[in-house]
Amino acid sequence: MRRTCLLALALLLAACGGDDDSTGSSPILPGAYRGTLTLTVAAGPATTSQGGPITIRVTPDQVVAAGNFPPVPAQGSSFTSSLPAAALDSVTLTCPQGTFGLEGTFRGTTVSGTPFGAGIVCNGFPAAVTGAFAASLQTETRQGRRDADVLHLFRETILRALSR
């Protein structure tokens, strides 16, 4: 009888383990997360930093669209979205090699993460991208609000570093 009670108590305690979801599989709250992205680019002879707004949208089916990057399905509570460096090309900037993007993790009503670059070469110079972003879930109140152009921020920061 004593063993049966101890076994029942052990099973009961194991079943009451709490709500710890260490797998990160809890759904991300859908909506628009708005915040700030800070980029630091080392390209050519200089390093420069620049900040700007970022909007990350999450659909009810857990698809994440970070700025101008292509929408991607969330992986648990995280996402990674990238583009070829050639997406930054303009009249004054040519980036034939590499990729760049954003990776982030959602926690409750916030998301934070880092921009990244891999093998980027622009105007003949290697470009290293670092930085951080943080955003919070916002209540949509204004209709027709334009989202920030994240690609423009990447492009302008690289150009600033190359022009120094």
Buried (B, 14 or more C-beta within 10 A) or exposed (E): EEEEEEEEEEEEEEEEEEEEEEEBEEEBBBBBBBBEBBBBBBBBEEBBEBBBBBBBBBBEEBBBBBBBBEEBEBBBBBBBBBBBBEBBBEEEBBBEBBBBBBBBBBEEEBBBBBBBBEEBBBBEBBBBBBBBBBBEBBEEEEEEEEBBBBBBBBBBBBBBBBEE
